[in-house]
Amino acid sequence: MLNPIRFLQKKLPARLSLLVLASVILMFVAALTFLFRYSYLTLENESLRKADQMLAGTVTHIDNQLHEVNVATRNMAWYVEQNLNNPDALVPYTRQLVQNNPTIIGCALAFEPNYYKEKGELFITYSYWADEQNSELVTTHNPMTIEPNFNSSMPYVAHNRFFIPIKENVTCWIRPHAPGDTRLSATIACCTPIHDRDGRSVGVLSADISLTKLSNTILAVKPFPNSYCTVLGVQGTYLIHPDSTNLYQRMASDLIKECKDPKVGELIKSMLAGESGQSLVELKEGTASYVLYKSLNEGHWSAAMVCPQSDIFSANLRLRYTTLTLTILGIAIIFVFCLFFIGHQLKPLGLLAKAAQRIKRGDFSTTIPQTDRTDEIGVLQRSFSTMQSSLVHHINEMNQASEELQQRNDELSEIKNKVEESSRLKTRLIHQIADKMIPPVKLLESAMKELSSNYENLTEADIHAMTDNVIANAKGITSLIDKMLQFPQKKKS
């Protein structure tokens, strides 16, 4: 199994590639950290700006519609007040208001009980479009209700859309107080009181607009896949909400009890106060959302856009994943490129290393290839080639000198052998001469002892005989010495 550490220890290109890769990764991390942080803030600001613009545009569009209905209703109320003495002439006003305003789907004109005694206790006229295509305009005078399809036994005077404007003496928007699968439960009415000449409120003129159409307009505003809009009415009631179950059973204040985030309460209070702004809250546990809100309908309502934080930064997350994938791929490509490029550039070093190993083993015939490179590696390769050539030349000279030295050593060895042989011969000769010299010397010694001890008793003839014998032995010794002295001269010659 390949050991990465040992592989890196042996492979210089791999180590250099890792160093380059580490530098690249460090720069990438720094650049991506700055990029992600900057893109996070930029995307957050841009997304919230986009959502705020869409909410502002929607609020402006709805405000314009509501203002048009409000103005049209109050203008028509003025005409009604001018003709209170002729109840039959008032019916066309309701039809005219519906026909001239495409936003209005119904108009009701209701008076206090017994105001027109000739018309009975309750007098009401209600004109409305009978179909969604607005092709059939119907007018009714049912005193029990302001909409025939709403099955109720409660007279119109008991509806909040009648007694609230009368009691408060103000123009206001009223939501039906009871749910039901009828068009009435999906409407909201702009109600304005009708005054007689004495300024007393005697009736109510109300113009209905479709909450369904209004909801479609608002709910269609989705800057992000899971974002949604909602509209809060008076006291935090839901006028528009994507979850229809919240429209009657729940109020915005219920969120304060359900959510653990204390900022939700501050958000609801700010919205009900008619303020505008934005806040990051947790409407669900673990799910953070940006809530952008603006006042609507002259501050009486509040429109809010809820944008989950995950939606806002989903594009950023995709960008991060894409960038990280491309970065990892780029780093891998850079590593492979560096590995092969550096390996190719450092290939001469590998050749030099192998040549050095062969030279280390004693193979001095290794040939270093020539190169045209002018960089440091080229200079090193040429220098190594020159060094190798010089080394081979010096080794050849050393081999030649060694051969000559060996020849001289052989000659000296031969001479040494001859000298030793001569020395042995000389020693043997000396020993032989010495052996030959012993008898004459002993004779001389004996003659000398006899001569010295018996000199007086010897005759002259004996003395002469002994003298001749001594001289003869002396000459023999001298001759042997001469031969010994002449031996080295003969060897030299």
JOUR-V399409 format. One record per residue. N is the residue number from 1. RES is the residue in three letters. SS is DSSP state (A for helix, B for strand, O for the rest). OMEGA is omega in whole degrees, -180 to 180 (none if undefined). D_CENTER is the distance of its C-alpha to the mean C-alpha in whole Angstrom. Layout:
BEGIN
n=N res=RES ss=SS omega=OMEGA d_center=D_CENTER
n=N res=RES ss=SS omega=OMEGA d_center=D_CENTER
END
This chain:
BEGIN
n=1 res=MET ss=O omega=-177 d_center=32
n=2 res=LEU ss=O omega=177 d_center=30
n=3 res=ASN ss=O omega=-176 d_center=29
n=4 res=PRO ss=A omega=-177 d_center=25
n=5 res=ILE ss=A omega=180 d_center=27
n=6 res=ARG ss=A omega=177 d_center=30
n=7 res=PHE ss=A omega=179 d_center=29
n=8 res=LEU ss=A omega=179 d_center=26
n=9 res=GLN ss=A omega=-178 d_center=30
n=10 res=LYS ss=A omega=-173 d_center=32
n=11 res=LYS ss=O omega=177 d_center=29
n=12 res=LEU ss=A omega=178 d_center=29
n=13 res=PRO ss=A omega=179 d_center=27
n=14 res=ALA ss=A omega=179 d_center=24
n=15 res=ARG ss=A omega=178 d_center=24
n=16 res=LEU ss=A omega=179 d_center=23
n=17 res=SER ss=A omega=178 d_center=21
n=18 res=LEU ss=A omega=177 d_center=19
n=19 res=LEU ss=A omega=177 d_center=19
n=20 res=VAL ss=A omega=-179 d_center=18
n=21 res=LEU ss=A omega=179 d_center=15
n=22 res=ALA ss=A omega=178 d_center=15
n=23 res=SER ss=A omega=180 d_center=15
n=24 res=VAL ss=A omega=180 d_center=13
n=25 res=ILE ss=A omega=179 d_center=10
n=26 res=LEU ss=A omega=178 d_center=11
n=27 res=MET ss=A omega=179 d_center=11
n=28 res=PHE ss=A omega=-179 d_center=8
n=29 res=VAL ss=A omega=179 d_center=6
n=30 res=ALA ss=A omega=-179 d_center=9
n=31 res=ALA ss=A omega=-178 d_center=9
n=32 res=LEU ss=A omega=177 d_center=6
n=33 res=THR ss=A omega=177 d_center=7
n=34 res=PHE ss=A omega=-179 d_center=10
n=35 res=LEU ss=A omega=-178 d_center=10
n=36 res=PHE ss=A omega=179 d_center=8
n=37 res=ARG ss=A omega=-180 d_center=11
n=38 res=TYR ss=A omega=-179 d_center=13
n=39 res=SER ss=A omega=178 d_center=13
n=40 res=TYR ss=A omega=-179 d_center=13
n=41 res=LEU ss=A omega=-179 d_center=16
n=42 res=THR ss=A omega=-180 d_center=18
n=43 res=LEU ss=A omega=178 d_center=17
n=44 res=GLU ss=A omega=-179 d_center=19
n=45 res=ASN ss=A omega=-178 d_center=22
n=46 res=GLU ss=A omega=-180 d_center=22
n=47 res=SER ss=A omega=179 d_center=22
n=48 res=LEU ss=A omega=177 d_center=25
n=49 res=ARG ss=A omega=178 d_center=27
n=50 res=LYS ss=A omega=180 d_center=27
n=51 res=ALA ss=A omega=179 d_center=28
n=52 res=ASP ss=A omega=178 d_center=30
n=53 res=GLN ss=A omega=179 d_center=32
n=54 res=MET ss=A omega=178 d_center=32
n=55 res=LEU ss=A omega=179 d_center=34
n=56 res=ALA ss=A omega=178 d_center=36
n=57 res=GLY ss=A omega=179 d_center=37
n=58 res=THR ss=A omega=179 d_center=38
n=59 res=VAL ss=A omega=179 d_center=40
n=60 res=THR ss=A omega=180 d_center=42
n=61 res=HIS ss=A omega=-179 d_center=43
n=62 res=ILE ss=A omega=177 d_center=44
n=63 res=ASP ss=A omega=179 d_center=46
n=64 res=ASN ss=A omega=178 d_center=48
n=65 res=GLN ss=A omega=180 d_center=49
n=66 res=LEU ss=A omega=179 d_center=50
n=67 res=HIS ss=A omega=178 d_center=51
n=68 res=GLU ss=A omega=179 d_center=53
n=69 res=VAL ss=A omega=180 d_center=55
n=70 res=ASN ss=A omega=-179 d_center=56
n=71 res=VAL ss=A omega=-180 d_center=57
n=72 res=ALA ss=A omega=-180 d_center=59
n=73 res=THR ss=A omega=-180 d_center=60
n=74 res=ARG ss=A omega=176 d_center=62
n=75 res=ASN ss=A omega=180 d_center=63
n=76 res=MET ss=A omega=178 d_center=65
n=77 res=ALA ss=A omega=179 d_center=66
n=78 res=TRP ss=A omega=178 d_center=68
n=79 res=TYR ss=A omega=178 d_center=70
n=80 res=VAL ss=A omega=-180 d_center=70
n=81 res=GLU ss=A omega=179 d_center=72
n=82 res=GLN ss=A omega=-176 d_center=74
n=83 res=ASN ss=O omega=-179 d_center=76
n=84 res=LEU ss=O omega=-178 d_center=76
n=85 res=ASN ss=O omega=-178 d_center=80
n=86 res=ASN ss=O omega=-176 d_center=79
n=87 res=PRO ss=A omega=-180 d_center=77
n=88 res=ASP ss=A omega=-180 d_center=77
n=89 res=ALA ss=A omega=-177 d_center=76
n=90 res=LEU ss=A omega=-177 d_center=73
n=91 res=VAL ss=A omega=-179 d_center=71
n=92 res=PRO ss=A omega=-180 d_center=71
n=93 res=TYR ss=A omega=180 d_center=68
n=94 res=THR ss=A omega=180 d_center=66
n=95 res=ARG ss=A omega=-179 d_center=66
n=96 res=GLN ss=A omega=-179 d_center=65
n=97 res=LEU ss=A omega=-180 d_center=62
n=98 res=VAL ss=A omega=-177 d_center=61
n=99 res=GLN ss=A omega=-175 d_center=62
n=100 res=ASN ss=A omega=-178 d_center=60
n=101 res=ASN ss=O omega=-177 d_center=57
n=102 res=PRO ss=O omega=-180 d_center=55
n=103 res=THR ss=O omega=-176 d_center=52
n=104 res=ILE ss=B omega=180 d_center=55
n=105 res=ILE ss=B omega=178 d_center=56
n=106 res=GLY ss=B omega=179 d_center=59
n=107 res=CYS ss=B omega=-179 d_center=62
n=108 res=ALA ss=B omega=174 d_center=64
n=109 res=LEU ss=B omega=-175 d_center=67
n=110 res=ALA ss=B omega=-179 d_center=68
n=111 res=PHE ss=B omega=179 d_center=71
n=112 res=GLU ss=O omega=-180 d_center=72
n=113 res=PRO ss=O omega=176 d_center=75
n=114 res=ASN ss=O omega=177 d_center=79
n=115 res=TYR ss=O omega=172 d_center=77
n=116 res=TYR ss=O omega=-176 d_center=79
n=117 res=LYS ss=A omega=-180 d_center=82
n=118 res=GLU ss=A omega=180 d_center=83
n=119 res=LYS ss=A omega=-179 d_center=80
n=120 res=GLY ss=O omega=-177 d_center=80
n=121 res=GLU ss=O omega=-179 d_center=78
n=122 res=LEU ss=O omega=178 d_center=75
n=123 res=PHE ss=O omega=179 d_center=74
n=124 res=ILE ss=B omega=172 d_center=70
n=125 res=THR ss=B omega=-176 d_center=69
n=126 res=TYR ss=B omega=178 d_center=66
n=127 res=SER ss=B omega=-177 d_center=65
n=128 res=TYR ss=B omega=174 d_center=62
n=129 res=TRP ss=B omega=-176 d_center=60
n=130 res=ALA ss=O omega=180 d_center=61
n=131 res=ASP ss=O omega=-178 d_center=58
n=132 res=GLU ss=O omega=179 d_center=55
n=133 res=GLN ss=O omega=180 d_center=56
n=134 res=ASN ss=O omega=-180 d_center=58
n=135 res=SER ss=O omega=-178 d_center=61
n=136 res=GLU ss=O omega=180 d_center=63
n=137 res=LEU ss=B omega=-176 d_center=64
n=138 res=VAL ss=B omega=177 d_center=66
n=139 res=THR ss=B omega=-180 d_center=68
n=140 res=THR ss=B omega=178 d_center=69
n=141 res=HIS ss=O omega=-180 d_center=71
n=142 res=ASN ss=O omega=-177 d_center=71
n=143 res=PRO ss=O omega=-177 d_center=71
n=144 res=MET ss=O omega=-175 d_center=69
n=145 res=THR ss=O omega=177 d_center=66
n=146 res=ILE ss=O omega=179 d_center=64
n=147 res=GLU ss=O omega=-170 d_center=63
n=148 res=PRO ss=O omega=-177 d_center=65
n=149 res=ASN ss=O omega=179 d_center=62
n=150 res=PHE ss=O omega=-176 d_center=61
n=151 res=ASN ss=O omega=-179 d_center=63
n=152 res=SER ss=O omega=177 d_center=64
n=153 res=SER ss=O omega=-177 d_center=68
n=154 res=MET ss=O omega=180 d_center=67
n=155 res=PRO ss=O omega=-175 d_center=68
n=156 res=TYR ss=A omega=-178 d_center=66
n=157 res=VAL ss=A omega=179 d_center=68
n=158 res=ALA ss=A omega=180 d_center=66
n=159 res=HIS ss=O omega=-180 d_center=62
n=160 res=ASN ss=A omega=179 d_center=60
n=161 res=ARG ss=A omega=176 d_center=60
n=162 res=PHE ss=A omega=-172 d_center=63
n=163 res=PHE ss=A omega=179 d_center=64
n=164 res=ILE ss=A omega=177 d_center=61
n=165 res=PRO ss=A omega=178 d_center=62
n=166 res=ILE ss=A omega=-177 d_center=66
n=167 res=LYS ss=A omega=-177 d_center=65
n=168 res=GLU ss=A omega=-179 d_center=62
n=169 res=ASN ss=O omega=179 d_center=64
n=170 res=VAL ss=O omega=172 d_center=61
n=171 res=THR ss=O omega=-175 d_center=59
n=172 res=CYS ss=B omega=177 d_center=56
n=173 res=TRP ss=B omega=-175 d_center=53
n=174 res=ILE ss=B omega=175 d_center=54
n=175 res=ARG ss=B omega=175 d_center=53
n=176 res=PRO ss=O omega=-171 d_center=55
n=177 res=HIS ss=O omega=-177 d_center=55
n=178 res=ALA ss=O omega=178 d_center=55
n=179 res=PRO ss=O omega=177 d_center=53
n=180 res=GLY ss=O omega=-179 d_center=54
n=181 res=ASP ss=O omega=-180 d_center=54
n=182 res=THR ss=O omega=179 d_center=55
n=183 res=ARG ss=O omega=-180 d_center=55
n=184 res=LEU ss=A omega=-179 d_center=56
n=185 res=SER ss=A omega=180 d_center=53
n=186 res=ALA ss=A omega=179 d_center=51
n=187 res=THR ss=B omega=172 d_center=52
n=188 res=ILE ss=B omega=-170 d_center=52
n=189 res=ALA ss=B omega=171 d_center=55
n=190 res=CYS ss=B omega=-173 d_center=56
n=191 res=CYS ss=B omega=178 d_center=59
n=192 res=THR ss=B omega=-178 d_center=62
n=193 res=PRO ss=B omega=175 d_center=65
n=194 res=ILE ss=B omega=-178 d_center=68
n=195 res=HIS ss=B omega=173 d_center=71
n=196 res=ASP ss=O omega=-176 d_center=74
n=197 res=ARG ss=O omega=179 d_center=77
n=198 res=ASP ss=O omega=-180 d_center=77
n=199 res=GLY ss=O omega=-179 d_center=73
n=200 res=ARG ss=O omega=180 d_center=73
n=201 res=SER ss=B omega=-176 d_center=70
n=202 res=VAL ss=B omega=-179 d_center=72
n=203 res=GLY ss=B omega=-178 d_center=69
n=204 res=VAL ss=B omega=171 d_center=65
n=205 res=LEU ss=B omega=-178 d_center=64
n=206 res=SER ss=B omega=178 d_center=61
n=207 res=ALA ss=B omega=-178 d_center=58
n=208 res=ASP ss=B omega=170 d_center=56
n=209 res=ILE ss=B omega=-175 d_center=53
n=210 res=SER ss=B omega=174 d_center=50
n=211 res=LEU ss=A omega=178 d_center=48
n=212 res=THR ss=A omega=178 d_center=46
n=213 res=LYS ss=A omega=179 d_center=46
n=214 res=LEU ss=A omega=179 d_center=45
n=215 res=SER ss=A omega=179 d_center=42
n=216 res=ASN ss=A omega=179 d_center=41
n=217 res=THR ss=A omega=-177 d_center=40
n=218 res=ILE ss=A omega=-176 d_center=38
n=219 res=LEU ss=A omega=177 d_center=37
n=220 res=ALA ss=O omega=179 d_center=36
n=221 res=VAL ss=O omega=-178 d_center=33
n=222 res=LYS ss=O omega=177 d_center=30
n=223 res=PRO ss=O omega=180 d_center=27
n=224 res=PHE ss=O omega=-173 d_center=25
n=225 res=PRO ss=O omega=-175 d_center=26
n=226 res=ASN ss=O omega=178 d_center=27
n=227 res=SER ss=O omega=178 d_center=28
n=228 res=TYR ss=B omega=179 d_center=32
n=229 res=CYS ss=B omega=176 d_center=34
n=230 res=THR ss=B omega=179 d_center=37
n=231 res=VAL ss=B omega=178 d_center=40
n=232 res=LEU ss=B omega=176 d_center=42
n=233 res=GLY ss=O omega=-179 d_center=46
n=234 res=VAL ss=A omega=179 d_center=48
n=235 res=GLN ss=A omega=173 d_center=48
n=236 res=GLY ss=A omega=175 d_center=44
n=237 res=THR ss=B omega=179 d_center=46
n=238 res=TYR ss=B omega=172 d_center=43
n=239 res=LEU ss=B omega=179 d_center=45
n=240 res=ILE ss=B omega=178 d_center=42
n=241 res=HIS ss=O omega=-180 d_center=39
n=242 res=PRO ss=O omega=176 d_center=37
n=243 res=ASP ss=O omega=-174 d_center=39
n=244 res=SER ss=A omega=180 d_center=43
n=245 res=THR ss=A omega=179 d_center=44
n=246 res=ASN ss=A omega=-171 d_center=42
n=247 res=LEU ss=O omega=-177 d_center=45
n=248 res=TYR ss=O omega=-174 d_center=48
n=249 res=GLN ss=O omega=-173 d_center=47
n=250 res=ARG ss=O omega=176 d_center=44
n=251 res=MET ss=B omega=-179 d_center=44
n=252 res=ALA ss=O omega=180 d_center=41
n=253 res=SER ss=O omega=177 d_center=42
n=254 res=ASP ss=A omega=179 d_center=42
n=255 res=LEU ss=A omega=-179 d_center=38
n=256 res=ILE ss=A omega=180 d_center=38
n=257 res=LYS ss=A omega=-175 d_center=40
n=258 res=GLU ss=A omega=-175 d_center=37
n=259 res=CYS ss=O omega=179 d_center=34
n=260 res=LYS ss=O omega=-178 d_center=33
n=261 res=ASP ss=O omega=-179 d_center=32
n=262 res=PRO ss=O omega=-180 d_center=34
n=263 res=LYS ss=A omega=178 d_center=33
n=264 res=VAL ss=A omega=178 d_center=34
n=265 res=GLY ss=A omega=178 d_center=38
n=266 res=GLU ss=A omega=179 d_center=37
n=267 res=LEU ss=A omega=-180 d_center=35
n=268 res=ILE ss=A omega=179 d_center=38
n=269 res=LYS ss=A omega=-180 d_center=41
n=270 res=SER ss=A omega=180 d_center=39
n=271 res=MET ss=A omega=-179 d_center=39
n=272 res=LEU ss=A omega=178 d_center=43
n=273 res=ALA ss=O omega=179 d_center=44
n=274 res=GLY ss=O omega=-179 d_center=43
n=275 res=GLU ss=O omega=178 d_center=40
n=276 res=SER ss=O omega=180 d_center=37
n=277 res=GLY ss=B omega=179 d_center=33
n=278 res=GLN ss=B omega=-178 d_center=30
n=279 res=SER ss=B omega=176 d_center=29
n=280 res=LEU ss=B omega=-176 d_center=26
n=281 res=VAL ss=B omega=174 d_center=28
n=282 res=GLU ss=B omega=178 d_center=28
n=283 res=LEU ss=B omega=172 d_center=30
n=284 res=LYS ss=B omega=-177 d_center=29
n=285 res=GLU ss=O omega=179 d_center=28
n=286 res=GLY ss=O omega=-179 d_center=25
n=287 res=THR ss=B omega=180 d_center=24
n=288 res=ALA ss=B omega=-180 d_center=24
n=289 res=SER ss=B omega=171 d_center=25
n=290 res=TYR ss=B omega=178 d_center=26
n=291 res=VAL ss=B omega=177 d_center=29
n=292 res=LEU ss=B omega=-175 d_center=31
n=293 res=TYR ss=B omega=178 d_center=35
n=294 res=LYS ss=B omega=179 d_center=38
n=295 res=SER ss=B omega=-176 d_center=41
n=296 res=LEU ss=B omega=177 d_center=43
n=297 res=ASN ss=O omega=177 d_center=47
n=298 res=GLU ss=O omega=176 d_center=48
n=299 res=GLY ss=O omega=-180 d_center=46
n=300 res=HIS ss=O omega=178 d_center=48
n=301 res=TRP ss=B omega=176 d_center=45
n=302 res=SER ss=B omega=178 d_center=41
n=303 res=ALA ss=B omega=-178 d_center=38
n=304 res=ALA ss=B omega=174 d_center=35
n=305 res=MET ss=B omega=-179 d_center=32
n=306 res=VAL ss=B omega=-178 d_center=29
n=307 res=CYS ss=B omega=177 d_center=26
n=308 res=PRO ss=B omega=-179 d_center=24
n=309 res=GLN ss=A omega=180 d_center=20
n=310 res=SER ss=A omega=178 d_center=19
n=311 res=ASP ss=A omega=-178 d_center=20
n=312 res=ILE ss=A omega=-175 d_center=19
n=313 res=PHE ss=O omega=177 d_center=16
n=314 res=SER ss=A omega=178 d_center=16
n=315 res=ALA ss=A omega=178 d_center=15
n=316 res=ASN ss=A omega=177 d_center=12
n=317 res=LEU ss=A omega=177 d_center=11
n=318 res=ARG ss=A omega=177 d_center=12
n=319 res=LEU ss=A omega=180 d_center=10
n=320 res=ARG ss=A omega=-179 d_center=7
n=321 res=TYR ss=A omega=180 d_center=8
n=322 res=THR ss=A omega=-180 d_center=10
n=323 res=THR ss=A omega=179 d_center=7
n=324 res=LEU ss=A omega=178 d_center=5
n=325 res=THR ss=A omega=179 d_center=9
n=326 res=LEU ss=A omega=179 d_center=10
n=327 res=THR ss=A omega=178 d_center=8
n=328 res=ILE ss=A omega=178 d_center=9
n=329 res=LEU ss=A omega=179 d_center=12
n=330 res=GLY ss=A omega=179 d_center=12
n=331 res=ILE ss=A omega=178 d_center=12
n=332 res=ALA ss=A omega=179 d_center=14
n=333 res=ILE ss=A omega=179 d_center=17
n=334 res=ILE ss=A omega=-180 d_center=17
n=335 res=PHE ss=A omega=180 d_center=17
n=336 res=VAL ss=A omega=-180 d_center=20
n=337 res=PHE ss=A omega=179 d_center=21
n=338 res=CYS ss=A omega=-179 d_center=22
n=339 res=LEU ss=A omega=-179 d_center=23
n=340 res=PHE ss=A omega=-178 d_center=26
n=341 res=PHE ss=A omega=180 d_center=26
n=342 res=ILE ss=A omega=177 d_center=27
n=343 res=GLY ss=A omega=178 d_center=29
n=344 res=HIS ss=A omega=-179 d_center=31
n=345 res=GLN ss=A omega=-178 d_center=31
n=346 res=LEU ss=O omega=180 d_center=32
n=347 res=LYS ss=A omega=176 d_center=35
n=348 res=PRO ss=A omega=178 d_center=38
n=349 res=LEU ss=A omega=176 d_center=37
n=350 res=GLY ss=A omega=178 d_center=37
n=351 res=LEU ss=A omega=179 d_center=40
n=352 res=LEU ss=A omega=180 d_center=41
n=353 res=ALA ss=A omega=178 d_center=40
n=354 res=LYS ss=A omega=178 d_center=42
n=355 res=ALA ss=A omega=179 d_center=45
n=356 res=ALA ss=A omega=178 d_center=45
n=357 res=GLN ss=A omega=178 d_center=45
n=358 res=ARG ss=A omega=178 d_center=48
n=359 res=ILE ss=A omega=178 d_center=50
n=360 res=LYS ss=A omega=179 d_center=49
n=361 res=ARG ss=O omega=177 d_center=51
n=362 res=GLY ss=O omega=178 d_center=54
n=363 res=ASP ss=O omega=-177 d_center=53
n=364 res=PHE ss=O omega=180 d_center=54
n=365 res=SER ss=O omega=-179 d_center=55
n=366 res=THR ss=O omega=180 d_center=51
n=367 res=THR ss=O omega=177 d_center=50
n=368 res=ILE ss=O omega=-179 d_center=47
n=369 res=PRO ss=O omega=178 d_center=46
n=370 res=GLN ss=O omega=-179 d_center=46
n=371 res=THR ss=O omega=177 d_center=43
n=372 res=ASP ss=O omega=-179 d_center=43
n=373 res=ARG ss=O omega=-178 d_center=40
n=374 res=THR ss=O omega=-180 d_center=40
n=375 res=ASP ss=O omega=-176 d_center=37
n=376 res=GLU ss=A omega=-180 d_center=38
n=377 res=ILE ss=A omega=177 d_center=37
n=378 res=GLY ss=A omega=178 d_center=40
n=379 res=VAL ss=A omega=179 d_center=42
n=380 res=LEU ss=A omega=-179 d_center=42
n=381 res=GLN ss=A omega=179 d_center=43
n=382 res=ARG ss=A omega=179 d_center=46
n=383 res=SER ss=A omega=179 d_center=47
n=384 res=PHE ss=A omega=178 d_center=46
n=385 res=SER ss=A omega=178 d_center=48
n=386 res=THR ss=A omega=179 d_center=51
n=387 res=MET ss=A omega=-180 d_center=51
n=388 res=GLN ss=A omega=178 d_center=51
n=389 res=SER ss=A omega=179 d_center=54
n=390 res=SER ss=A omega=180 d_center=56
n=391 res=LEU ss=A omega=178 d_center=55
n=392 res=VAL ss=A omega=180 d_center=57
n=393 res=HIS ss=A omega=180 d_center=60
n=394 res=HIS ss=A omega=179 d_center=60
n=395 res=ILE ss=A omega=177 d_center=60
n=396 res=ASN ss=A omega=178 d_center=63
n=397 res=GLU ss=A omega=180 d_center=65
n=398 res=MET ss=A omega=178 d_center=65
n=399 res=ASN ss=A omega=179 d_center=66
n=400 res=GLN ss=A omega=178 d_center=69
n=401 res=ALA ss=A omega=179 d_center=70
n=402 res=SER ss=A omega=179 d_center=69
n=403 res=GLU ss=A omega=178 d_center=72
n=404 res=GLU ss=A omega=179 d_center=74
n=405 res=LEU ss=A omega=179 d_center=74
n=406 res=GLN ss=A omega=178 d_center=75
n=407 res=GLN ss=A omega=178 d_center=78
n=408 res=ARG ss=A omega=179 d_center=79
n=409 res=ASN ss=A omega=178 d_center=78
n=410 res=ASP ss=A omega=179 d_center=80
n=411 res=GLU ss=A omega=179 d_center=83
n=412 res=LEU ss=A omega=178 d_center=83
n=413 res=SER ss=A omega=178 d_center=83
n=414 res=GLU ss=A omega=178 d_center=86
n=415 res=ILE ss=A omega=180 d_center=88
n=416 res=LYS ss=A omega=179 d_center=87
n=417 res=ASN ss=A omega=179 d_center=88
n=418 res=LYS ss=A omega=179 d_center=92
n=419 res=VAL ss=A omega=180 d_center=92
n=420 res=GLU ss=A omega=178 d_center=92
n=421 res=GLU ss=A omega=178 d_center=94
n=422 res=SER ss=A omega=180 d_center=97
n=423 res=SER ss=A omega=179 d_center=96
n=424 res=ARG ss=A omega=179 d_center=97
n=425 res=LEU ss=A omega=180 d_center=100
n=426 res=LYS ss=A omega=180 d_center=101
n=427 res=THR ss=A omega=179 d_center=101
n=428 res=ARG ss=A omega=180 d_center=103
n=429 res=LEU ss=A omega=179 d_center=105
n=430 res=ILE ss=A omega=179 d_center=106
n=431 res=HIS ss=A omega=180 d_center=106
n=432 res=GLN ss=A omega=179 d_center=109
n=433 res=ILE ss=A omega=180 d_center=111
n=434 res=ALA ss=A omega=179 d_center=110
n=435 res=ASP ss=A omega=-180 d_center=112
n=436 res=LYS ss=A omega=-178 d_center=115
n=437 res=MET ss=A omega=-176 d_center=115
n=438 res=ILE ss=A omega=-179 d_center=116
n=439 res=PRO ss=A omega=179 d_center=119
n=440 res=PRO ss=A omega=-178 d_center=121
n=441 res=VAL ss=A omega=180 d_center=119
n=442 res=LYS ss=A omega=178 d_center=121
n=443 res=LEU ss=A omega=178 d_center=124
n=444 res=LEU ss=A omega=-178 d_center=124
n=445 res=GLU ss=A omega=-178 d_center=123
n=446 res=SER ss=A omega=180 d_center=126
n=447 res=ALA ss=A omega=-178 d_center=128
n=448 res=MET ss=A omega=179 d_center=127
n=449 res=LYS ss=A omega=-180 d_center=128
n=450 res=GLU ss=A omega=-179 d_center=131
n=451 res=LEU ss=A omega=-178 d_center=132
n=452 res=SER ss=A omega=-176 d_center=131
n=453 res=SER ss=A omega=-176 d_center=133
n=454 res=ASN ss=A omega=-176 d_center=136
n=455 res=TYR ss=O omega=-176 d_center=137
n=456 res=GLU ss=O omega=-177 d_center=140
n=457 res=ASN ss=O omega=-177 d_center=141
n=458 res=LEU ss=O omega=175 d_center=140
n=459 res=THR ss=O omega=-179 d_center=142
n=460 res=GLU ss=A omega=180 d_center=142
n=461 res=ALA ss=A omega=179 d_center=141
n=462 res=ASP ss=A omega=-180 d_center=139
n=463 res=ILE ss=A omega=179 d_center=137
n=464 res=HIS ss=A omega=-180 d_center=137
n=465 res=ALA ss=A omega=179 d_center=136
n=466 res=MET ss=A omega=179 d_center=133
n=467 res=THR ss=A omega=179 d_center=132
n=468 res=ASP ss=A omega=179 d_center=132
n=469 res=ASN ss=A omega=178 d_center=130
n=470 res=VAL ss=A omega=-179 d_center=127
n=471 res=ILE ss=A omega=-179 d_center=127
n=472 res=ALA ss=A omega=178 d_center=126
n=473 res=ASN ss=A omega=179 d_center=123
n=474 res=ALA ss=A omega=178 d_center=122
n=475 res=LYS ss=A omega=177 d_center=122
n=476 res=GLY ss=A omega=178 d_center=120
n=477 res=ILE ss=A omega=-180 d_center=118
n=478 res=THR ss=A omega=-179 d_center=117
n=479 res=SER ss=A omega=178 d_center=117
n=480 res=LEU ss=A omega=178 d_center=114
n=481 res=ILE ss=A omega=178 d_center=112
n=482 res=ASP ss=A omega=178 d_center=113
n=483 res=LYS ss=A omega=-179 d_center=111
n=484 res=MET ss=A omega=180 d_center=108
n=485 res=LEU ss=A omega=-179 d_center=108
n=486 res=GLN ss=A omega=-176 d_center=108
n=487 res=PHE ss=A omega=179 d_center=105
n=488 res=PRO ss=A omega=-180 d_center=102
n=489 res=GLN ss=A omega=178 d_center=104
n=490 res=LYS ss=A omega=180 d_center=104
n=491 res=LYS ss=A omega=179 d_center=101
n=492 res=LYS ss=A omega=-179 d_center=99
n=493 res=SER ss=O omega=none d_center=102
END
